[in-house]
Amino acid sequence: MGLISKLKLAVPWGHIAARAWGSHQAAPVLCLHGWLDNANSFDRLIPLLPKDFYYVAMDFGGHGLSSHYSPGFPYYHQNFVSEVRRVAAALKWNRFSILGHSFGGTVGGTEIDNLLTCKRRAIEHVLQVEASRKPAQAVSPEEMLQGFLKNNSHVGEACGKHLLQRGTTQVATGVWLNRDRRITWPEHCFDFVSRELFVHYIKNLQAQVLLIKATEGYYAIRRENDGNREPMMFVSSSLKSVLKERFQYVEVPGNHYIHMNQPQQVAGVISSFLQNKEGTPAPL
């Protein structure tokens, strides 16, 4: 299944960039990449999925080739949710499936300690970045790759190069990162909610949900507290309790970037889910 188009969808602050595979007349699937990644994240997986779907992989705002938010406007989880709505509207989709990796698959958060402190730091972070007005720093492609791999230990060199193809821009003195510096830390952009509110949210879900967890995935990726598995256990158990037969949980061997490093490990599970007649996506 070859890449058939590159999309550039207008939004108030600029554009959302995307890549598309398949016939636009087929059942649509919107692919949402992980934090600080981009649409290239799905290049190795989509060719292994059923051919009778139309796959669109978008770059979230501030990522990949999509426009950065205007100065003064921070990145919040709710903004990314609204981007999904904008893309769906631009493509005239009323019903579609979502295929998300990591942050791209997040539909809600759970509470954390010192929530007010976290929110205060988020505001301070945005103000500090904007005040510094530090220009993008160009480095050699190899230096960029090594820095990327150091901060993303689960991404192999080949996959790292592939993400940086869309994640960097070539300039006279080397390459620089495309992403907005205001989105460096995910905790500055997540909308954390109480566990009670999270359960309330998922009670309103009408769709079928498939959660694939890599055995070596997520934990110890970027932050010290990623080793705390209890929040993930709460999320999965809550989804199972509320959605019952509409929720499917699968564990596969591999790390956080298994969809790039070993896409064949998850392609079969995703294909079966997409082709399940009972898994027809609910209206947006």
C-alpha positions in Angstrom: 0.0 0.0 0.0 1.8 3.1 -1.2 1.6 6.6 0.1 -0.9 8.3 -2.1 -1.0 11.9 -0.8 0.4 14.5 1.5 -2.2 16.6 3.2 -2.0 20.2 4.4 -5.2 21.1 6.3 -5.9 24.8 7.2 -6.4 25.7 10.9 -6.7 29.2 12.5 -3.0 29.3 13.5 -1.7 27.8 10.2 -2.0 24.2 9.0 -2.0 20.6 10.1 0.2 18.3 8.0 -0.7 14.7 7.4 0.2 11.6 5.3 -2.4 9.3 3.7 -2.5 5.8 2.5 -5.3 4.0 0.5 -8.5 5.2 -1.2 -10.3 8.1 0.4 -13.5 6.3 -0.4 -12.6 3.5 2.1 -13.4 3.4 5.8 -11.3 6.1 7.5 -8.7 5.6 10.2 -7.0 8.6 11.8 -3.5 7.8 13.2 -2.2 9.8 16.1 1.5 9.7 16.9 3.2 9.8 20.4 4.6 12.7 22.3 7.3 14.6 20.4 7.1 12.1 17.4 5.4 12.7 14.1 3.3 11.1 11.3 6.3 9.0 10.1 5.8 6.9 13.3 3.3 4.8 11.3 5.2 4.3 8.1 6.3 0.7 9.0 3.0 -0.4 10.5 0.3 0.8 8.0 1.6 -1.2 5.1 1.0 -4.3 7.2 -2.6 -3.4 7.9 -5.8 -4.2 5.8 -5.8 -2.5 2.4 -9.5 -1.7 2.5 -9.1 1.3 4.8 -8.1 4.9 4.3 -5.3 5.8 6.8 -4.5 9.4 7.6 -1.5 10.1 9.9 -1.5 13.7 11.2 1.2 15.7 12.9 -0.1 17.3 16.0 0.4 21.1 16.3 4.0 21.9 17.1 5.2 18.5 15.8 6.5 17.3 12.5 5.5 19.6 9.6 2.4 21.1 11.3 2.4 24.8 12.3 3.4 25.9 15.8 0.8 27.6 18.0 1.0 31.3 18.0 3.1 33.0 20.7 1.1 33.3 24.0 -1.0 30.2 23.4 0.2 27.2 25.4 -0.2 23.5 24.3 -2.8 21.7 26.4 -4.2 18.2 25.9 -7.6 19.6 25.1 -6.1 21.6 22.2 -4.8 18.3 20.6 -8.3 16.8 21.0 -9.8 19.8 19.2 -7.2 19.2 16.4 -8.7 15.8 15.9 -12.1 17.4 15.5 -10.7 20.0 13.0 -9.0 17.3 10.9 -12.2 15.2 10.9 -14.2 18.2 9.8 -11.8 19.1 7.1 -11.9 15.6 5.7 -15.7 15.5 6.1 -15.6 12.4 8.3 -18.6 11.7 10.5 -17.5 8.3 11.6 -13.9 7.0 11.8 -11.5 4.8 13.8 -8.6 6.1 15.8 -5.2 4.4 15.9 -3.0 6.0 18.5 0.5 5.4 19.9 1.2 6.4 23.5 0.1 10.1 23.9 -1.9 9.7 20.6 -4.0 7.0 22.3 -4.6 9.0 25.4 -8.3 10.0 26.0 -8.0 11.1 29.6 -5.6 11.4 32.6 -5.5 10.5 36.2 -4.8 12.7 39.1 -1.3 13.4 40.4 0.1 14.7 43.6 0.6 18.5 43.8 -1.6 19.2 40.8 -1.6 23.0 41.4 2.2 23.0 41.5 2.3 21.1 38.2 0.0 23.6 36.5 2.0 26.5 37.9 5.2 25.1 36.5 3.5 24.6 33.1 2.6 28.2 32.9 6.1 29.3 34.0 7.7 27.0 31.5 5.8 28.5 28.6 6.6 32.1 29.7 10.2 31.3 30.1 10.6 29.7 26.7 8.8 32.7 25.1 10.9 35.2 27.0 14.2 33.6 26.1 13.5 34.0 22.3 16.3 31.5 21.8 16.8 30.7 18.1 16.7 27.2 16.8 20.1 25.6 17.1 21.5 23.8 14.0 23.7 20.8 14.5 25.0 18.1 12.2 22.6 15.3 11.2 24.7 12.8 13.2 24.8 14.9 16.3 21.0 15.4 16.0 20.5 11.6 15.7 22.7 10.7 18.6 20.9 13.3 20.8 17.6 11.9 19.8 18.6 8.3 20.5 20.0 9.4 23.9 16.6 10.8 24.9 14.6 8.0 23.2 16.4 4.8 24.2 13.7 2.5 22.9 14.0 3.8 19.3 16.4 2.0 17.1 18.8 3.9 14.9 16.9 3.2 11.7 13.6 4.3 13.3 15.2 7.4 14.8 16.5 8.5 11.4 13.0 8.0 9.9 11.3 10.1 12.6 14.0 12.9 12.1 13.3 12.9 8.4 10.0 14.6 9.2 11.1 16.1 12.5 14.0 18.2 11.3 14.7 20.9 8.7 17.9 21.1 6.6 19.6 24.5 6.8 23.0 25.7 5.6 24.7 24.9 8.9 23.1 21.5 9.5 19.6 20.6 10.7 17.3 21.8 13.4 14.2 20.4 15.1 10.9 21.3 13.7 8.9 20.9 17.0 8.0 23.8 19.2 10.2 24.1 22.3 7.2 24.8 24.4 6.1 21.1 24.2 9.3 19.6 25.5 7.8 18.2 28.7 4.5 16.3 28.5 3.5 17.1 32.1 3.2 20.7 31.0 0.5 19.9 28.5 -1.6 17.0 30.0 -5.0 17.8 31.4 -5.0 15.8 34.6 -8.3 14.8 36.0 -9.5 13.0 39.1 -10.1 9.3 38.9 -13.8 9.8 39.5 -14.0 12.1 36.5 -12.0 9.7 34.4 -14.5 7.0 35.0 -17.3 9.4 34.3 -15.7 10.2 30.9 -15.3 6.6 29.8 -18.9 5.8 30.7 -19.8 8.1 27.8 -17.6 6.1 25.3 -19.7 4.5 22.6 -16.8 3.0 20.6 -15.0 -0.3 20.8 -11.6 0.1 22.4 -8.4 -1.9 21.9 -5.5 -1.3 24.2 -2.2 -2.9 23.2 0.6 -2.8 25.8 4.2 -3.7 25.1 5.7 -5.7 27.9 8.8 -3.4 27.9 6.8 -0.3 27.0 6.0 3.1 28.5 7.8 2.7 31.8 11.2 4.3 32.3 10.9 6.1 28.9 11.5 9.8 29.9 10.6 10.5 33.5 11.5 9.1 36.9 7.9 8.3 37.9 7.2 6.3 34.7 8.1 3.2 36.8 4.8 3.6 38.7 2.6 1.1 37.0 -0.5 1.6 39.2 -2.0 4.4 37.0 -1.9 2.2 33.9 -3.5 -0.6 35.9 -6.2 1.7 37.0 -6.9 2.9 33.5 -7.1 -0.6 32.0 -9.2 -2.0 34.9 -11.6 0.9 34.7 -12.0 0.5 30.9 -12.7 -3.2 31.4 -15.1 -2.6 34.2 -17.1 0.0 32.3 -16.9 -1.1 28.7 -17.0 -4.8 29.4 -17.1 -6.7 26.0 -16.4 -3.5 24.1 -12.9 -3.4 25.6 -10.0 -5.6 24.5 -6.6 -5.6 26.2 -3.6 -7.3 24.6 0.0 -7.6 25.8 2.8 -8.2 23.2 6.6 -8.6 23.7 8.5 -5.5 22.8 9.2 -1.9 23.9 7.5 1.4 23.7 8.2 1.8 20.0 7.2 -1.7 19.0 4.9 -0.3 16.2 8.1 1.0 14.5 10.7 -1.5 15.7 8.6 -4.7 15.2 5.4 -3.7 13.6 4.5 -7.3 12.7 4.1 -7.9 16.4 1.0 -5.7 16.6 -0.3 -5.6 13.0 -2.3 -8.8 13.3 -4.1 -7.6 16.4 -4.9 -4.2 15.0 -6.0 -5.7 11.7 -8.4 -8.1 13.4 -9.8 -5.3 15.5 -10.4 -3.0 12.5 -12.0 -5.8 10.5 -14.3 -6.8 13.3 -17.9 -5.9 12.1 -18.9 -5.3 15.7 -16.1 -2.7 16.0 -17.8 -0.2 13.8 -16.7 3.3 15.0 -19.2 5.4 16.9 -20.2 8.9 15.6 -17.8 11.6 16.6 
